[in-house]
Amino acid sequence: MIERKDIIPAPCLEEVHDRVTEYPALRILTDNTNSPYRWAKEITVDVVEIQTEVSGIRNFTLCNELGEADTTQPFQPFGIQGERDAWFLFGNGEMGLKPLQKATLKGKWKGLPETKAEFDRLYRGYDADADAFTVATDYRQDGEWKQCGKGQKLFNFDTETNVLRANIFIPFGDGINSFNTSDYDKDGFFRVTLESPSIGFGTEAYRKRFMEVMIHNSRCKEKHRREMPWEPSVPLLADAELSYTATAKISPADRNSPIIRLERITALPEQIPCATDRNGAFPFLLSAPAEYLLYFAFARAEGEKTIRMYIDMALPGEHIPFGCPQPDKRIQVRWELWNGISWQSIPSESVEAEETNGFTQSGFVEITLPGIIDGRHTDRQGRMWLRAALTGDISACLAIRNVWTNCIRVTADNGDGTPLPAGTIAGTTEVNGRLESVTQPCPASGGGPPRRKRNTPCASRRAYTTVTGP
């Protein structure tokens, strides 16, 4: 529920959401439970229904026989006279974008008796009472006024017979179809007509009765004079506001409807087309090569053909005590490249190194891509995407702590085993203009003491150095 103080819904923007939409979008995200794919892959969407309830609209159009009324001030909805068949129209452009189920005009009555007893006493001389005031409601479609719902009481009272707030509603039921206002007059597409009593609010009847009593009293003695009639008043409506309920329902197979569009939001910024089968079923998830997928995005990858990275793994606290995969459930990893249209499988022989053993330990990964990366392989942010598809017992998988790209393994010559904390190797002995920076991300061993002069920076056979190009 969106309150007045909340941020209003808005269409998606390129710089914020990586996509552009005409109308506000709803994003459905799963939680962090282990593999929601197990149950989500069984879900298909047969029908999409969006229900909207909006209240407190103050910016709307209301017209009567006097023209357009200022709804920010108290006004006479039925005009100055308030005779029977007096009417007013109201509507709002926002409502015209939705298939409506109900619209309601609310407000506070002014200029009326405060209780039902006072109301009945006022109109007793006119053969009417508070319950006699009813209104009819209509909507305009295809240039014609069409009745919706039955007549309703104009005034309502609480248990203590006090006048309640105005509550005039336009129902869409009992065979009346919901509609969209794009096909008819938007300046006033709902009409409320004073249906009864026959005297309306009695302004004309009062003038007539007043003249009759005055003439009669002027011709007779005081003891035979009649009581002067009470002057009724045409009510004012203040604090007017509009509310409505709308429901849109569509099947994914109905591709001609502009009301609801289904798109999948994946790890990629691009929207993946949503195909439906012959029966119109829409799978909640895309078919995937495995139940567990891990996505990697690489910036500045154009022109490259080889991906080198060191994946630093850590043991999550919730995995203690740590278990190992069962002998018959070893983890297998398959790598895929996003080619701009679909995921392309990378042959196993192109995976030059995969030391993580299915992401169960830290290790070096080197992959030779099927071709040189160009603009067709990158998204709108210029990123290239790889994903790892895991099958088997993933209970022994560790958490990724860091991913270091452009890694090169260096080995010490005649090292004596001295520890090399992370960050010790920070450059080369000779300046190389092709290198922007050199970083040792992980601790290692194999170097000599600081006082010993060495010709090259070195690390053990299990250490890695990250090299960044200009």
N, C-alpha and C positions, 0 to 999 in steps of 0.2 A: 504494500500500500504506500502510495506517494502522498505525503502531506504537503501543505502549502509552502512550508519552509524548505522542503527538499528541492533538489535540482530537478528541473523538468526533463523528461525524456527527449532525446535528440537523435537525429540520424547519425550513422557512423561517419567518421572523418578519416581521411587518408593518414594524416599525421598522428592521429591518436590510436585508431583501431586497425590500421593497415588495410582498410577497405572503405568503400563508399556505399551507403544505402540511401534510398529515398525516404524511408520511414524508420523509426526506432526499431532496434533489433533485440531479440531475447537470446542470450547465450546460456546454454546448459552445460555445466561443468560437473564432472564426477569428483568424489572426494579421494582421499589418499589411501583408501582401503586397498588391500593387496589384490591387484588384478581385477578391476571392475569389468574388464573385457569378458570374464567368464559368464556374467549374467547379461551384460549389455549386448553381446553379440546375438542373443536370442530375441532381442526386441525388434519388432517392426512397427512402423507408424502407418496405421490405416487411415486415420482421420486426425486432423489438427483443428482444435477449437480454441479460439482466443476470446475470453470474456473480459470486457472492459467496463468498469464502473467509475464514473467521474461525477464529482459533486463540487459545489461552491463556485460555479461559473458566474462571474459578474459581468463579463463583457459579452453581451448578446443583444440582439435586436428585438424590440417590442414596439408594435404599431397598433393604433386604434383609429377610430374615425377622425381624431384630431391630428393624426400624423405619427411620427416617431416619438416615443416617450424617452425621457432621460431616466433610465433605471437606477442611476446613482442617487436620485432624489425620490421622495414619496410622489406617486402619480396615481391618477384615476384610470385603472385598466379598462373600465367600461365607459369612459367618456364622462362628460359633464352631466348628462341627463340620466344615464343608466337605465334606459328603457328595456323592455323585453326585446330579445334578438340583438341587443348590443354585443359587440365582439371585440376581440383583440387578437393579434398574431404575434408569435414569438418564434425565434430560431437562432441558430449559431452555426457559423461555417465549419467549425471543427466536427460537429455532429454529422455534417454531410459527407464525411469521409468514412463513416462506419455504418454497418447494417444495424439499425437500432432495434431494441426490444422494448424500451420504455423511456419516456422523457418526463421529467417532473419540474414544475415551476413552484418555487417556495418563496415565502415572504412573510411579512408581518402586517396584519390588517390594522388600519387606523381610521378613525372617524365613525366607529360603530359602537353600539352598546357593548359593554364588557362581559355581560352574562346572557345566557339564553332567556332567562326570565325577563330581563329588560328588553331583549330583542322582541320577544313575543308580545310584550305590552305595547311596544312602539307600533307594531304592525297589526294589532288586534282590530283596530278600526278600519283596516284595509282588507280584512278577510284573508290574512296571510300570517305566517310565523317563520321562524328561523329555518325550519326544515323544508319550507316551500322553495327555497332558493337552490336551483340546480343549474348545471351547465352541461353543454354538449361539447365534445372534442372531435376535431377533424384534422386530417393532414392532406396536403396538396400533392398530387402525383399526376403527371402527364396532363397538367393544366386543369385538373378537376379536383374538387374537394371530396374527400372520402371519409366517411365516419369511421372512427375507431373506438371501440368500447361503448359501454352504455353511459347514460347520463349519470352524473355524480353530484353529491351535495357540495355546494360552494363553501359552506361554513361548517366547521366541526367544533365540538366542545369536549372538555375533559370531564372527569367524574364529578367535579364541582360546578359544572355547567359554565365554566369560563371559556371564552372564545380562544381556540387554538390558532396556531400559525396557519397561513395559507398553504395548501398542499394540493395543487392541481396536477394530475398525472395523465399522460398519454400512453395507454397500454397498446401493445401489439401482440394480440393473441386471439384465440377463438377463430382461427382461420385467416386472420389478417397477416399477411406476409411482412417480415421486416424489410426495410427498404434503404436505399442509398439516395441522398438528396441531389445527386449530380444530374438527375433527369427533370427536376422541377424547380420552381421559384424559390431561391434561397433567401429572399428578403423577408419572407414570412411563411414558413412551411408547416406551422401548427396553428390551429385556430380554436379559440375558446369562445363559445356563444352562450349568453344568458338565456336559458331555456324557459325558466319559470321563476316567480309567479307572473301572471298576466300583466301586473302593474309595474313590473321591473322593480326598481328600488323605490318607486312611489313618488318621484318628484312631480310628475304631471298630475297624478291622483291627489297629491297633497294640495296643489294649487286649486284644483277643482273643488275639493272638499272644503278648503279654506274659504273660497268665495261663497259657497252654499251656506256655510255656517254664519258667515258675516251678514249675508242678506237676511237669513232667518232671524238672527238675534236682533237685527235692527228693526224688525217688524213686530216683536213680541215683548211681553214684559220680562223682567229679569228672572222670575221663577221658572219661566218656560224656555229660557235660553239654553242652547246646546253647548257642550264642552268643546273648546277649540281643539282641532286635531294636532297631534304631535308631528313635528316636521322631520321627515326621514332625511338621511344623507347618503350620497353616493360614496362608497368606501374608497380609501386610499390604500395603496400597496407600497410598503417600504421594505428595505433590505432584501430586494428581490434577487434571487439566484436560481440558476438552472443546474439540473443534474440529469444524467442519462445512463442507461445500461445498453451495451452493444455486444453482440456475439457474432463472431465470424467462424464459419466451419467450412473446411475444404478437405477433399481427399487428394493425396499427392498425385493421383492419376489424372486429376483435372488440371491440366497444364495451361488452360486458358484463363483461369481465374487470376486476377491481379492482386487479390487481397492478401494472400499469404505465400511467401516463397521460402523454400527449404534450401539451406546451404550448410555444408559441413565446415566447421572451423577446426583445422588440424594444426599440427606443428608448423606447417607452411603458411605464410601469409595469403597465398593464393586460395581462391575458393574452388573447391573440387566439385565438378558437376554432380548432381544428384539424380542418378538414373533410377527409374522405377520398373518393376517387373510387369508382366502382363496383367496381373491382378491389382496393380496399383499399390502394392506394398512397398514401403520405404524403409530399408534397413537402417537402424539407428547408427550402426557403425559400418565403416568400410570394411570389406574383406581384407584381411591382413595375412602376411606370410607366417606370422607366429603370434602367440598370445602376449608376448612381452616384446616391446619395441623401445629402442633408445635412439634419440635423434641428436645429431651433431651438426652445427652450422659453422661454416668457415668463411670469414671475411677475406677480401683481397685474394681470392683463389683463382681468378681468371689468368689463364696462361699456364697453370700448373697441371701436372699429370700424376704427381705422387703426393700422397698424404702421409706425413709422419707425425705421430703424437705419442706422448707418454701419459698414460692414465694412472693417476695416483689414487689408490683405493684405500678406504678406511673401514673399520668394523663398527657398524652402528651399535649403540648401547642396547637396543632392543633385541639384537641378535646374539647376545651373550647368554648362555654358553653357545659357542659357535659350532655349527654342524657341518658335515661334509656331504656332498651329493652321494646318493646311493650308487653302487657300482653299475647298475643297469639304467641309471638316469643321469648320465653325464650331460653337461651343458654344451650345446652346440650353438655357434654364432655364425650367422650369414649376414653379409654386408650388401647394402643396396644404395644406388646413387639416384637422386632425383634429376631427371634429364629435362625438366621443364614441362613435361606432359604426364609422365608416369614414373614409377620406381623401376629402375633397371638393375637386375641382379649382377653382382660382381663375381666373376668366377673365383673359385677357391685358389687357383694357381696365381691369381693377381694379388692375393693377400700374402705379401712377402714375409710379414712377421705378425704374430698375434700371441703375445706372452701373457695376456691377462687370464688365459685359461677359462674363458667364459665369464669374465669380470669377477673372478674369485680371488684375484691377487693383482697387485700393481704390475704394470708391464708396458712394453713397447709395442706399438701397432704401426705397421707400414703397409699401405695399400697403393697399388698401381691402378689408376683409373682407366676405364675403357678408352678414353680419349682426352685430349686437352680441354680443359674447362674454358668455356666462353660464355657470352651473355645468355645463351639459351639455357644454361644450367643454373643460373642464379636467379634469386627472387628480386623484388623491387628494391630491397635494401642492399643488393649486390652480394648476397650470401649464397654459398653453395651448401647443399644438404646431403649428408650421409645418414643412414640409419642402420642399426644393428638389430637383427631379429634373433631372439633367444628362444630356444626350445630345450626342454628337459627340466631337471630339478633346480629351480632358481633359489632355493632356500639358503644356499651357501654363497650367493652373490653378495659382494660388499657394496658399500656406498662410494660414489665417486667424490673424492675430495678436491681434485684439481685435474685439469686436462692441459697439458703443455704441448704446443704444436712446434713444428720445425725442429724436432729433437734429433740430435746426433750423438751416438755413443762414442766416448773417448776412452782410451785405455792407457794407463801409465806404463812407461818404460822404466823398469828397475825401481818401481815404487816400493817403499818400505812399510806400507800399511798405516801410515799416519792418517787420522780422520780428517776428512774435508767437509766441514759443515756446509749446508746449503748456502749458496751465494759466494763461496770461496772463488770459484772460477768466474771471472767477470770480464775477460777479454782475451785477446790473442797476443803473442809476443811481437807479431808484426801487424802493422795497420793494414786492414783490408777494406777498401772503399765499398765493397759489395755488402758488408755487414753493418747493420744498424745498431745491434746490441747483442751481447752474449750473456746468458744467465744460466747459473747452475741451480735448478729448482729443488733438487733433492740432496740430502747428505750422502756422502760416499767416503771412501778411504783409498789409500794407495799413494798419496803424495808424500813429500819429504817435509822436514821441519822448516819453518819460515826462514831460518838463517842459511839454509842451503840454497844455492843458486841453481835454478833449473832453466833449461832452454825452452821448455813448453809447459803450459798448464796441463795438469793431468788428473785423472780420476780412475777409479777401479773399473773392472770389466762390467760392473753392474750400474755404473753412473751414467747420467744423461745430461747433455747441455742443450739449451734452447738457443737457437740462432735466429735472429730476426733480420729480414732484409730491409733495405731502404724503401 
